[in-house]
Amino acid sequence: MKAIVLAAASALALAPAVTSAASAGQATAGTWSFTDYTADPSSLAADDAFHVATGTTITSYCHGSRVPSSSQDVTSRALTVSRSSVLALKVTTTGAWGVDVVSRHGKTAAATNGTSLKVRLRPGQYVVEACNLGGAPTAQVDYRLR
């Protein structure tokens, strides 16, 4: 009985250290699945388009959507970068999709309507957004931080 209590106490003492070490590390690779049933082909024109109302250049594919999203849509994933890194994305889908990397302040760091994207990111919190511009309702995005 004494050995069981000692083993349990040791495990509890180590748990915070293991949790801290795991959360301190930066996820270096993975895959996200995105779903967007509400295709918006008008966002294809977003790349370097001039927004008449604000007088600014639109650098985002996913922020310019004019079609409301469906409740089943999953179009964003949070990303925390703990050190300066290059984020590489590879998009697998049928049809046209856009991908934006946005800072927590809402500034677009990079955008593409292609199948890949690389961008250098400083430490901080970002959102990777994927939106259907006129393709299949699902997309897979493989990511790698180096």
Secondary structure, DSSP 4 states (H G I P E B T S, - for coil): -HHHHHHHHHHHHHHHHHHHHHHHSPP-EEEEEEE--S--GGGGGGTTEEETTTTEEE--SSTT--SPPPTT-B-EEEEEESS-EEEEEEEEEEEEEEEEEEETTS-EEEEESSSEEEEEE-SEEEEEEEEEEEEEEEEEEEEEE-
